Amino acid sequence: MIIKQLSLNETRVQIFKALSDEARLTIVKMLYTNGKEMSCGEIGETLNINKSTVSYHFKTLREAGLTTTRKSGKNKFVSLNLEVFHTFLPGFLDTL
């Protein structure tokens, strides 16, 4: 598998595109205020979003580097990648 190295501007564009959707911004806010990882199912149920739609949102956030996903058995857990937020959007999470 070849991983494309993005330029700083490409990375910023990907981050802003990921955050431009209200549902994804809500997911980020939920993860931040919760202060720990959450299961994909828990987030989907809370937001009342069907499984395929919420999976798309998780993929978009993960590809932008904003979240990480951990699999445990049949469950997937999502957490914020705080390093990316601190590097590219310092102070952003405190505004949520």
C-alpha positions as CSV (number, residue, x, y, z in Angstrom):
1,M,0.0,0.0,0.0
2,I,1.4,3.4,-1.0
3,I,0.6,6.3,1.3
4,K,0.6,9.7,-0.3
5,Q,2.5,12.4,1.6
6,L,0.3,15.5,1.6
7,S,1.7,19.0,1.6
8,L,0.9,21.3,4.5
9,N,-1.7,23.1,2.3
10,E,-3.3,19.8,1.2
11,T,-3.5,18.7,4.8
12,R,-5.1,21.9,5.8
13,V,-7.7,21.7,3.0
14,Q,-8.5,18.1,4.0
15,I,-8.9,19.2,7.7
16,F,-11.2,22.1,6.8
17,K,-13.3,20.0,4.4
18,A,-13.8,17.4,7.2
19,L,-14.9,20.1,9.7
20,S,-17.2,21.8,7.2
21,D,-19.9,19.3,7.8
22,E,-22.2,19.9,10.8
23,A,-22.5,16.2,11.7
24,R,-18.7,15.8,11.7
25,L,-18.2,18.9,13.7
26,T,-20.8,17.6,16.2
27,I,-18.8,14.3,16.4
28,V,-15.6,16.2,17.2
29,K,-17.5,18.2,19.9
30,M,-18.9,15.0,21.4
31,L,-15.5,13.4,21.6
32,Y,-13.9,16.5,23.0
33,T,-16.5,17.1,25.7
34,N,-16.6,13.4,26.6
35,G,-12.8,13.5,27.0
36,K,-12.3,9.8,26.0
37,E,-12.9,7.5,23.1
38,M,-16.5,6.6,22.2
39,S,-17.9,3.6,20.3
40,C,-19.1,4.2,16.8
41,G,-22.5,2.8,17.7
42,E,-22.8,5.1,20.7
43,I,-22.1,8.2,18.5
44,G,-24.4,7.1,15.8
45,E,-27.3,6.5,18.2
46,T,-26.7,9.8,20.0
47,L,-26.8,11.7,16.7
48,N,-29.6,9.5,15.3
49,I,-27.6,8.8,12.1
50,N,-27.8,5.5,10.2
51,K,-24.7,3.2,10.2
52,S,-23.6,3.8,6.7
53,T,-23.7,7.6,7.1
54,V,-21.9,7.6,10.4
55,S,-19.2,5.3,8.9
56,Y,-18.7,7.8,6.1
57,H,-18.3,10.6,8.6
58,F,-15.8,8.6,10.7
59,K,-13.8,7.8,7.5
60,T,-13.7,11.4,6.5
61,L,-12.5,12.5,10.0
62,R,-9.9,9.7,10.1
63,E,-8.5,10.5,6.6
64,A,-8.1,14.1,7.7
65,G,-6.1,12.9,10.6
66,L,-8.5,14.3,13.1
67,T,-9.5,11.0,14.7
68,T,-8.2,7.5,15.3
69,T,-10.2,4.3,15.3
70,R,-9.5,1.3,17.5
71,K,-11.1,-2.0,16.9
72,S,-12.0,-4.3,19.8
73,G,-13.8,-7.5,18.8
74,K,-16.8,-6.4,16.8
75,N,-16.8,-2.8,18.2
76,K,-14.9,0.2,16.9
77,F,-13.9,3.1,19.1
78,V,-13.1,6.6,17.9
79,S,-11.0,9.2,19.7
80,L,-9.6,12.6,18.8
81,N,-6.1,12.9,17.5
82,L,-5.2,15.9,19.7
83,E,-1.8,16.3,18.2
84,V,-3.3,17.3,14.8
85,F,-5.7,19.7,16.4
86,H,-2.9,21.3,18.4
87,T,-0.6,21.5,15.4
88,F,-3.0,22.8,12.8
89,L,-5.9,24.3,14.8
90,P,-4.4,25.5,18.2
91,G,-7.2,26.5,20.5
92,F,-10.0,25.3,18.2
93,L,-11.3,22.6,20.5
94,D,-11.7,25.1,23.3
95,T,-14.2,27.1,21.1
96,L,-16.6,24.2,20.8
